[in-house]
Amino acid sequence: MKTVREIMSAEVTTLGRNDTLQLAQDIMTLGRVRHFPVLEDGEVVGVMSQRDLYKASLGSVMKYGEKAQREFLDTIAVKEVMHYPPVTTTPQASVKEAAELMLGEKIGCLPVIDGEELVGIVTETDMLKLVAEMD
């Protein structure tokens, strides 16, 4: 049985609690990242997704131009829209357990924690790649 360690991405793009939504949007646009573990003093304290960003900005910025949108997003901190507490998994967990947790919680990613340390992230895309590789 495959473990989370075998399918997770070890390189994780993170945000701080006090980073702005504009920074998150810029990273999402440039780096094609959709999920961010949110760190404080090296510890995962939340998770923010592309969907959270859209929900936070949609109603407020639809009537603004791009410059006003950027200014608005610069006023909101990640901690105001992140999911707390974070739902996480461990590298030793089975992929089946991780998939069931993601389905049960209706979430698209799980930060992977070893002790207190963030060591990776497993996403819906990682799960789909695994299924696509099956014979």
C-alpha positions in Angstrom: 0.0 0.0 0.0 1.4 3.4 -1.0 2.1 6.0 1.6 1.7 9.8 1.5 5.5 10.2 1.4 5.5 8.3 -2.0 3.2 10.7 -3.7 3.5 14.1 -1.9 5.3 17.1 -3.2 8.3 17.9 -0.9 8.7 21.4 -2.3 5.9 23.5 -0.7 5.1 27.1 -1.2 3.9 28.6 2.0 2.5 31.9 3.3 2.7 33.7 6.6 -0.4 34.6 8.6 0.2 38.3 8.0 1.0 38.1 4.3 -1.5 39.9 2.1 -4.0 38.3 -0.3 -2.3 40.2 -3.1 0.9 38.4 -2.4 -1.0 35.1 -2.5 -2.7 36.0 -5.8 0.7 37.0 -7.3 2.3 33.7 -6.3 -0.8 31.7 -7.6 -0.6 33.5 -10.9 3.2 33.2 -11.3 3.8 29.8 -9.8 0.6 28.0 -10.7 0.1 27.2 -7.0 -3.4 26.5 -5.7 -2.9 25.6 -2.0 -0.7 27.2 0.7 0.0 25.9 4.1 0.1 29.0 6.3 3.1 29.1 8.8 3.7 31.0 12.0 7.1 30.4 13.6 7.7 27.4 11.3 4.4 25.7 12.5 1.4 25.1 10.2 -1.4 27.2 11.6 -3.8 27.1 8.6 -4.3 26.4 4.9 -5.4 28.8 2.2 -6.6 27.8 -1.2 -7.3 29.5 -4.5 -11.0 29.1 -3.7 -10.6 31.0 -0.4 -8.9 33.9 -2.3 -11.7 34.0 -4.8 -14.4 34.0 -2.2 -12.7 36.8 -0.2 -12.2 39.0 -3.3 -15.1 38.2 -5.5 -17.9 40.2 -3.9 -15.7 43.1 -3.0 -13.7 43.7 -6.2 -16.1 42.9 -9.1 -16.9 46.6 -9.5 -13.3 47.8 -9.3 -10.5 48.1 -11.9 -7.3 46.1 -11.6 -5.4 48.8 -9.7 -8.2 49.1 -7.1 -8.4 45.3 -6.9 -4.7 45.1 -6.1 -5.1 47.9 -3.4 -8.0 46.1 -1.9 -6.2 42.7 -1.7 -3.2 44.4 -0.1 -5.4 45.3 2.8 -6.5 41.8 3.7 -4.2 39.3 5.6 -4.1 35.6 4.8 -5.1 34.8 8.4 -8.5 36.4 7.7 -9.5 33.9 5.0 -7.4 30.8 5.8 -8.9 27.5 7.1 -8.2 27.0 10.7 -7.3 24.7 12.3 -5.5 23.0 9.4 -6.3 19.4 8.5 -3.0 17.6 8.1 -1.6 14.1 7.5 1.8 12.4 8.1 4.3 10.9 5.7 3.5 7.4 7.0 -0.3 7.6 6.4 -1.6 5.5 3.6 -2.8 7.2 0.5 -6.2 5.7 1.1 -6.4 7.3 4.5 -5.3 10.7 3.1 -7.9 10.4 0.2 -10.7 9.5 2.7 -9.7 12.5 4.9 -9.7 14.9 1.9 -13.1 13.6 0.8 -14.6 13.7 4.2 -13.4 17.2 4.9 -14.1 18.4 1.3 -10.6 19.8 0.9 -8.2 19.8 -2.0 -4.9 19.4 -0.1 -3.3 18.1 3.1 -0.1 19.6 4.5 2.2 16.7 5.5 3.6 17.1 9.0 6.5 15.0 10.5 6.5 15.8 14.2 6.2 19.6 14.2 7.8 20.1 10.8 6.1 20.7 7.4 7.7 18.1 5.0 5.4 18.2 2.1 1.9 18.6 0.7 -0.4 16.1 -1.0 -3.1 17.5 -3.3 -6.0 16.2 -5.5 -3.6 16.4 -8.4 -1.2 14.0 -6.7 -4.1 11.5 -6.1 -5.2 11.8 -9.8 -1.6 11.2 -11.0 -1.5 8.0 -8.9 -4.8 6.8 -10.4 -3.6 7.6 -13.9 -0.4 5.5 -13.4 -2.4 2.4 -12.4 -2.5 -0.5 -14.8 
